[in-house]
Amino acid sequence: MLVELSIKDSGREQEMFIGRAIILFALVVILFATLVARMLTLQVVEHETYQLRADNNRTQIQTLAPSRGMIYDRNGRLLADNQTSFSLAVVAERVEDIEDLLSSIIKILSLDPQQVEKIRAELAKRSRTDAAVVILEALSEKQVSLLAVNRHRLPGIEVMSHLVRSYPMGSIAAHAVGSVRRLTKEDLQTVQPVQYRGSQFIGKRGVEAFYEKSLHGKVGYQKVETDAYGRVRRVLDVQGAQTGQNLILHLDSKLQAVSVDALDGRRGAVVALDPATGGVLAMVSQPSYDPNLFVSGISPSQFKEISNSIYVPLFNRAVNGQYAPGSTFKPVVGLAGISSSTTDWKETIDDKGWFKLSGQERVYRDWSWTKDDSGGQGEVNLNRAIYRSSNVYFYDLASRMEVNSLLSFARQFGFGRNLALDIPQASSGLLPTPEWKRKVKNQPWYPGDSVNLGIGQGDLLATPLQMAAVAATIANRGKVVRPKMLMSGDPSIDEMIGVDEPLQIVGISEEDWENMVDSMEDVVHRGGKGFRGNGTAWAYIGQNIGYRMAGKSGTSQVVEINQGEVYDEGKLSEFRRKHAWFIAFAPVDNPTIAVAVLVENGGGGSSVAAPVAKAVIDAHLAKDIARIR
Amino acid sequence: MSLDFQRSLPSYSSGAASSWYARIHVDPMLLLLITGVVLFGLVILSSAVDGNDALFYAQVRRMGLAYAALIIAAQLPPAIYLRWAPFIYLVGLGLLILVLVVGVKVKGSQRWIDIPGLFRFQPSELMKIAVPMAVAWYLQQRMLPPSLKHTLFSLLIIAVPAFLIGVEPDLGTSILVAGAGVAVLLLAGLSWRWIFGAFALIAAAAPLLWQFVLKDYQQQRILTLFDPQSDPLGAGWNIIQSTTAIGSGGVFGKGLYQGSQSYLDFLPEARTDFIVAVVGEELGFVGVAFLLTLYLLIIARGLFLAAQAGSTFGRLVAGALVMTFFIYLFVNIAMVSGILPVVGVPLPLVSYGGTSAITLMAGFGIIMSMRTHKAW
């Protein structure tokens, strides 16, 4: 070692070091140049690419869901409004372990197994990993605060507040106002999907469905700066959403409530119209459902109960229930006879309680017919045929009329069509024609079909809404108005069809109209004249009445189960009973309300349906009088 | 001639004994350049901590400690380092073995020795200085340039700790330690033929290294380098976000505290390994160029001081420490800007964290010591 040291030349070693240091420094300079070149590439040459990338990183476009327009009744009472609701959402992309997260959420919120199952179902439905999937809705305030406290432990969750539909009237106005439902993929094919980004609900029934476009409003956008975790740090630019249009309906929520009360739990429907405009003052179908259930999330068992009920609460009997109108059709047949000059107000027949077509064996009976043949109304003209509701008179009249002239006359009243302007889902009923019968039943039109048609039976079907329109048309002395829900004529409401020109029923003189109105007034007010002299409804509603009402009862036979609804065999006897009808309007000289009442399997029209109609009209007129005073 | 050269050099130990910096054995120019980088680093860190002032002040305190380490290291004469070099190396090796046995695992890597209630330290950090010192100690007794035998023994001195650190695993430090040791060999005049031969050998062995030495995640990092978009949310995320940050800074940057990539947490490790991306984003090319210039001047000054050290040992140690500093910054910036795979190497004197700053500053103290103490 010492030997080595002795020959070590410190100077030479330093020289060599300097040489090597210079070479290494040159290498260092070259590598520095590489770094500079790299930086120049990134920051100068490709700067714009990276600038764009950084902007895309930090900015996002978010949609702002518009808040849905409110729905008011004619007196400014809320029928549908929006309330804040909190829901829990998960952004799958930001969750490390979904099972971990789920078990933490379940523990923190102490959820029951049923809710957990629902959450899993919602998670299974998700389609995008970067979008928030709502897994739990309608959180309570306590749940919201629990989630807020534990937020740091639950990466990827979001508590979102949003407005949800609320129906203050609940089941009372459900069928009139309709309801919204959660937006589905299928819905997006019927609307502009862009407008529904951020929307959770869509109008599915009633007014909510028909005026969807106006109620929904227009979607807005905001440009936000978000951090790497997707949290919004700043809002850069906002293009606000356009709130949906508010709607004012003809509906009178008090009258609506009175109508529900008057039906008193029985199955049926009440439709009240303003004869001057066709505005729907009340539209009730019982049993009903609570539309709020569909907003806050209905449990499968609840939904099953509602949709499987043999009383079909989701079915809107007022516009979709199609029933034989029975005797409520008689005023139309009578007027048809007048217009076709088949009869006049003086002509009488002898009503023995039964009717036979010449050369045929079949006997058509009156409702008053008895086994010992003691029934029958005796001498009957059109006036008496109306207030006594003589079947024989109308069998005879219909048998003598050209069937097509009767049908085309009835058609003017709206039979077989949907006259309503903004209730597209309303059924048209059925006005059977010889062509229809040949096509559908493959049978010719028999004279007996005309006979049955004369008393509103046979294949003829009408909805309560259609029968209310008939009452309104008679109240108007022939002016046909089209039923509508919307009152405000705001031109910005796209769905509102322009001016509807009222039609006039042709071939009936003013005098004829007054005679018919008088006859229907007799149905209610002609009393104290003995069994065969009183109006059919007098005994039930005519004795304690402070105004003049015109009406017509009907009791329709349930030959078959209508509407294609499947009813439980075991309950068949209940559903075989006759339907009770009553149509009415008041006050007679200046009608402000026209009503149709149907009580399913209720029995006699005068005894069951007429008191309901009276209660509704009483409430309406009492308010009218109060308003005038 | 060489003696004349030596004599012509200005000497801190004679003549200028009255100047304060000569008395405390520091080189004022190098200290000034280092302080420039430290201040620049603190300014950038003040942005990168994103309002977390406590972190900033913790770093200021650590830098104070680092300066103290520099001053202390500069006071120790080279003779002390020479005497202790082999012992420190052996103790370091012992600790490296210990760390693999009883070390504390942090983020999947066993690098720390924990002395409960007292402190926690990384033995590998010590080896950044101990390895070049040991190699220099070994070589300064031999004829230079080193013979094949001495070269191979030097490589053994380097390889054992580099391997032990590599299995912790801490690839970044392993590279730095190996680099420091190899730098000594290069500066000692290793034959060019062998250097190129070694390069050729490594190139030839690369496929084998790939197959048998590199772990899956290390392979992934290299693959990601060539195509970051292949795994944009996983391994590629860091590179995509750091290049985006740097590139979006442009020539003049978005302005201090204005970097959206770091402010909005897109940039991972913005305070530590990826802090140069914050420089690039907020201060632009101008800021990066300024920092690189400071670094280059530090290296130039460091090598200049090393060349003037009073002994072969001093020159080799000082020169190797300067090269370690260079490897540090080059690997870091090259990794962040996407030209080298991701390895955990901080940006010297700028990244948040105390350990590497203290080692680096002690290294500078040693460089100064080698130059400023009397020849021996």
Chai-1 contact restraints between the chains, C-beta under 6 A:
chainA,res_idxA,chainB,res_idxB,connection_type,confidence,min_distance_angstrom,max_distance_angstrom,comment,restraint_id
A,E4,B,M143,contact,1.0,0.0,6.0,A-B,restraint_1
A,G11,B,S2,contact,1.0,0.0,6.0,A-B,restraint_2
A,E13,B,L144,contact,1.0,0.0,6.0,A-B,restraint_3
A,E13,B,T312,contact,1.0,0.0,6.0,A-B,restraint_4
A,M16,B,G189,contact,1.0,0.0,6.0,A-B,restraint_5
A,F17,B,L187,contact,1.0,0.0,6.0,A-B,restraint_6
A,F17,B,R315,contact,1.0,0.0,6.0,A-B,restraint_7
A,I18,B,A307,contact,1.0,0.0,6.0,A-B,restraint_8
A,R20,B,L187,contact,1.0,0.0,6.0,A-B,restraint_9
A,A21,B,L303,contact,1.0,0.0,6.0,A-B,restraint_10
A,A21,B,A307,contact,1.0,0.0,6.0,A-B,restraint_11
A,A21,B,G319,contact,1.0,0.0,6.0,A-B,restraint_12
A,F25,B,L303,contact,1.0,0.0,6.0,A-B,restraint_13
A,V28,B,I299,contact,1.0,0.0,6.0,A-B,restraint_14
A,V28,B,F326,contact,1.0,0.0,6.0,A-B,restraint_15
A,L31,B,F330,contact,1.0,0.0,6.0,A-B,restraint_16
A,F32,B,L296,contact,1.0,0.0,6.0,A-B,restraint_17
A,L35,B,I333,contact,1.0,0.0,6.0,A-B,restraint_18
A,R38,B,S337,contact,1.0,0.0,6.0,A-B,restraint_19
A,R38,B,I339,contact,1.0,0.0,6.0,A-B,restraint_20
A,M39,B,F285,contact,1.0,0.0,6.0,A-B,restraint_21
A,M39,B,V288,contact,1.0,0.0,6.0,A-B,restraint_22
A,L42,B,T243,contact,1.0,0.0,6.0,A-B,restraint_23
A,L42,B,I246,contact,1.0,0.0,6.0,A-B,restraint_24
A,L42,B,G247,contact,1.0,0.0,6.0,A-B,restraint_25
A,Q43,B,G247,contact,1.0,0.0,6.0,A-B,restraint_26
A,Q43,B,G249,contact,1.0,0.0,6.0,A-B,restraint_27
A,Q43,B,G250,contact,1.0,0.0,6.0,A-B,restraint_28
A,Q43,B,F285,contact,1.0,0.0,6.0,A-B,restraint_29
A,E46,B,G247,contact,1.0,0.0,6.0,A-B,restraint_30
A,H47,B,G247,contact,1.0,0.0,6.0,A-B,restraint_31
A,H47,B,G250,contact,1.0,0.0,6.0,A-B,restraint_32
A,Y50,B,T244,contact,1.0,0.0,6.0,A-B,restraint_33
A,Y50,B,G247,contact,1.0,0.0,6.0,A-B,restraint_34
A,Y50,B,S248,contact,1.0,0.0,6.0,A-B,restraint_35
A,Q51,B,S248,contact,1.0,0.0,6.0,A-B,restraint_36
A,R53,B,T244,contact,1.0,0.0,6.0,A-B,restraint_37
A,A54,B,T244,contact,1.0,0.0,6.0,A-B,restraint_38
A,A54,B,S248,contact,1.0,0.0,6.0,A-B,restraint_39
A,A54,B,S260,contact,1.0,0.0,6.0,A-B,restraint_40
A,A54,B,Q261,contact,1.0,0.0,6.0,A-B,restraint_41
A,N57,B,F266,contact,1.0,0.0,6.0,A-B,restraint_42
A,R58,B,S260,contact,1.0,0.0,6.0,A-B,restraint_43
A,R58,B,L264,contact,1.0,0.0,6.0,A-B,restraint_44
A,D227,B,L264,contact,1.0,0.0,6.0,A-B,restraint_45
A,D227,B,D265,contact,1.0,0.0,6.0,A-B,restraint_46
A,A228,B,D265,contact,1.0,0.0,6.0,A-B,restraint_47
A,A228,B,F266,contact,1.0,0.0,6.0,A-B,restraint_48
